[in-house]
Amino acid sequence: MTTVSDAGREAPQFNLEFKPAHGEAVPVAPRVQRITVNNPGPFTFHGTNSYIVGDRSVAVIDPGPQDEAHFAALMRALAGREVTHIAVSHTHRDHSPLARRLKAETGAIIVAEGPHRAARPLHAGESNPFAESSDVDFVPDIALGHGESVAGDGWALTALLTPGHTANHAAFALDGPEGIVFSADHVMAWATTIVAPPDGAMADYMASLDRLLERDDRLYLPGHGGPVTEPAAFLRGLRTHRRMRERAVRERVRAGDRLIAGMVKVIYRETDPRLHGAAALSVLAHLEDLVARGEVVTEGPPALKGLYFPAPGL
């Protein structure tokens, strides 16, 4: 989701320059090619990036949606090469469904954190706004824990569990001196990611940013858009940005805003109105965290149409 920069140089400096070259295998790093699906949109930017890792024996990361043209492009790029593994970062339908067809065609092993699941159970009367976007049929052949790896001829990928955008989100680190991480939808150069309950959770997302900041990576290749070339600085900017969003939500509650809709109109006043629905879910994610920490109160579990009040004494 595109957001407004709040803190000048402290906020992440988003980069919208990206040439998708739909259907073409574009070299983006040693041993790595990118093919972008022609599925542009407000949440996918110019499309979903699939990556091919390796030379003669390869892995495919995030094969993408059920899209005939993209499948044909993948098969052209893979011609004459053995596909041993298919790595899936998470189970939104723009990333994972084509894994099953690619496995049937190549015999490759599918690896991921696990099947789709929400970050928390649905509350009474609540619906999941991203239910139709979730690939609930996905089941990996191998479920990877944090730090577990798969390897092929001249490459190895290590799972970095990064829940937040979804409960089962994983990034993949490519072993080698280049310091490459396939960051999927957790960290993207063009925009902040959506953190939308119940699929995602803000506390998980913030902890995942901290987890990646403990590393010393040099290049992120995201699920949408171009590379993040200075990951540590960008991660710190994302963390600052989210903390400022949290502060803005807290201040709106203290100022007397009781409904999320009113908070969105103020906090996201410069954001494309088409994205206000997603922005409301982001505000809900912040409120869930603030309620859990005892800084905001509401009757019952936090909800999109709930009423929010400052906690007594704050």
N, C-alpha and C positions, 0 to 999 in steps of 0.2 A: 504494500500500500504506500503510495506517495504521501509524504508528510512534509510539514513546514519546518524549516530549520529554525530552532529556537535560540541557539547559543552561539551564533557566529562561528568562530574558529573552533570552539569546543565541540560543536555538533558535527556529525559525519558529513563530509562533503560528497554528496551523491554525484555520480557520473552517468549521464544519460546518453553518452556517445557509445553507440554499439551498432555494428553492421551484422545482422543475423545470418546473411548468406544461407537462407533456408534451403535445406536439401543438400548442401555441400559439406564435405568433411574438411574442416579448417584446422590446420595445425596451430595449437595454442601454447604448447610447451613441449620439451623433449618427451617423446613417447606418448603424447596426448593429442587427440583430435576432438573437435567439437562439431556436432551436428545439431542445428536448432530447428525445432518443430515450427511449422507455420501455424501457430495457434496464439496470435497476439491478443492482448486484452488488458484491462486495467489492473489485473492481478498477475498476469504472466509477462508483461512488458512486450518484447518482440517475439516471445515464444519460449518454450521449455528447452533447455540445453541437455542433450545427451552427450556423454563422453566415451571415447574409445581409448583404452589404456593398454599400451604394449606394442609389440611389433608383429611377429608371426603368430604368437599365442596371446590373446587379449582378454580383457574384461570390458564390459559395457556398463557404464554407470547411468542410472535413470533412463531406461529406454523410451519412456514417454507414454503418451496416450495412444488409444487405438486409432491410428491415423495411417491410412494406406500409403500416402506419399512418403511419410517419414519412415515407415517400415522398409519401403523400397530403397530409400536413401541409405539407411543403415546396412541393408544387405549388400548394396553396391560397395560401400566402404569396407565391409567385412569380407568381401570376396577373396578367396585364397588364404584366409586366416582362420585359425581355430579360436572359437569363443569358448573359454573355459568357465567364466563366471559372469553373472549379471548381478550387479550391486544396486540396491534400491534404497534411496535415502529416506523416503517416507511414502505413505499410502494415499496421497491425493491423486486424483485421476489424471492429472497432467504429467505425472511422473512414473507411475508403476504399472498400469494395465498391460502395456505392450511386453512386459517381462515374460508373461506366460506364452505368448506367441513366439517370441524370440527363443525361449527355451525349447519349445516344440520343434523349431527349425534347426537349432544348433546343438541341442543336448547339454547346454551349459547349466551350471548350478546357480540357483538364485539365493543370494545372501542379503540379509537385512536385519534390523533390530528385532522385528517381529511383525505379526499381523496388525491391522488397524485397530486402534482402541482410543477412547476418549481419555483426557487427562483426569476426568472425574465422572461419576455417574450423573445422569440427567436428574434434575430436581423434578418434583411433582409438577406436572403441567408444562414443563419446559420441552422445547424441541431443539434439535441440533441444526443450526442454520447452514452447516456445511455437510450435512448428511449425504446429499447427492454428489458432493465432490469427493467422497471417501470411497476408496477401493476396498470394500469389506470382504471381497473374495480373495484378496492377496494372502498367500501363505508362503514364506520363504522355505527353501530346502534346509538352509542353515541359519539359525538365529545367532547373531553376533553380540557378545557383550562388549562393554567398553574396553578398548585396548586389544581386542582379539583381531586376528589378521587372516586374510586369505592371500595366496600367492600363486603366481603363474611364471611363465618363462621370462625372466628379467624384470619382474615387477612384483610388488606386494602392496596390499591395501589394508590399512588398520582402521577399524571402526572407532569413531569418536562420538559417543552418544550425546546428543544435544537436544533433549526435549524442550518444548516451549511452543514452537509453531504447531507441532503435533506431539503426542506423547511418545511416538515411536521414531522420532526424527534422529537420523544419524548422519554425520559428515564422515568422509573417508580421507585419510592421510595417505599419500603416495610415498612410499619409502624412497629415499634418495636425497642427494645434496640440494635439490631444487627447493625443498620445503613446501611442497604443494599440498593443499587441502581442497577437496571437492566439498564446498560448504553448503550446497543445495539451497534450501530456502531459509536457512538460519541466518546467513550473512550474505547480503547481495549489494553490489556497488550502486545500483540504480535507485533503491528505496529500502525502507524498513520492511521487515516481514510482518505479516498479520499474526497476531496472537489472539485467538478467538475462542473463548470458552463455549462448549465444554471440550472441544478438540485440543485446545492449547491452554497453557497456564503461564501467567506472567512470572511467578516465582521460579518456575522451571526455566523459563527463557533467560532470566537474569543470571541464574546459576550456571547455565550453559555458556553464556558469554564469559563468565569468570573462568570456567573450565578451559576455554580456548585461549584466554589471556595467559594462562600458565605455560603455554607452549611458545615456541620460537619459530613460527612458520613464516614463509616469505611471500606466498602467493595463494590467494583463494580463487577457485574457479566455481562460481555459483550456478544455481539451477536456472537463473534467468539473468540476462544481461552479461556485461563484460566482467573482467577480472577485478579483484580487489588487490592492489599492488603493495599496499602498506597495511597488512592485516592488524598489527597491534594498535596503531593509531586509529584505524577505522573502528576496531572493537571498542576502544575507549570512548570514541565519539558516540557509538551506538548506546553504550551504557549511560553516558551523560544525557543523551537525548531521552532515553526511557525514564531516567530519574527526573528530568525536567517535566516530562509528561505526567509522571506520578505527582510531582509537586503541583502542577496545574490542576489536576483532578482534586487533590486535597484542598487547594485554595478555592475552587469552585464550590465545594461542599461547605467550606467555612463561610463563603460569601452568601450562602443561602440557596444555591441550586440544589434541588432535591431529586431531580430526574436526570437520567443520562442524556436524554434528548437535548435538554437545555445546556448541559456541559459541552456537548459536541458542537453546538452552534457557536460557542465562544472559543473553545480550544482549537477547533478545526475550521475556523471561519475562512481561512484562505485555501482550504483543501477543496478539490473538486467535489461538488455535492453528490456525485455518483458514488463516492467512496464513504459517505457519511454512515452508511449502514455498517461497513467494516470498522469505521472509526468508533461507532457505538460499542461494538464488541471489544475493541481494544480498551476503551474506557472501563467496560465491565471487567476485563481482565485485571486492570489496575485496582478497581474497587474490591474485587475478590481478595487481592493481596492485602490491601489496606484494612479490610474487615478482619482477615485472618490475623493481622498484626495488632488489632485492637485500636486502630486510629480512626476508623469510621464504623458506624453502626447502621444496621438495617433490620427490618423485621423479617425473620426467616432467612433463607440463603440468599446471597446476592443475585439479583435478577435484572434483566434489561428494563423492566418497568417498575422496579422497586423504588422506594424512597430512601434517601441516604442522608445521614446526619453526622456531625462531628461527634466523636466519642466524648463522653463527659470528662471535663478536666483538660481537654486538649484544645 
